[in-house]
Amino acid sequence: MFVLDPTTLVGFHTWLSIVAIAAGFPMTAALLKGHLSRHWNGIFLSTAFATSATGYAFPFSGVLPSHIVGGISLVLIVVAGLGLYVFGLRAAWRRVYAITAVLSFYLLIFVLIAQLFLKVTVLHDMAPTQSEPPFAIAQGVVLAIFLALTVLAARRFGNGVRGPRAA
């Protein structure tokens, strides 16, 4: 039986997250311009999927909020992948792809903020239980930004009459 050292798993999971987040910015920027960056979309989808999937490899006893977020993320990424790779962004799949890709990017940022408030001392001191106003404000601002980005991406990319072009 092959067992991963928890430190290695944490490191691998963290690097996957960083790469997915880094790829999420140019992926979203291209969607906002009404086109597709096949390079960044492939990197984003694969690393975002791997990030969410490896989250289930950590020891746990019972369903945690991270499992729920990870499950939602996996569903969004699978739907985005279907839209892009199976249905070729035909018809409504352009809009579905834009929405699911940007929302899955949001969930990575949501988790990043939660992790920052857990691990960065100054943030942790402001919101030790993550139920304090600084945490809620940070998450609320990011949610508002991503809702706007999702709507814009759905309109700009989803209404494209041409086929997707590489960015």
Secondary structure as UniProt FT lines:
FT   HELIX           6..32
FT   TURN            33..34
FT   HELIX           38..54
FT   HELIX           55..57
FT   HELIX           65..81
FT   HELIX           82..86
FT   TURN            88..89
FT   TURN            91..92
FT   HELIX           93..119
FT   HELIX           121..126
FT   TURN            128..129
FT   HELIX           133..156
FT   TURN            157..159
//
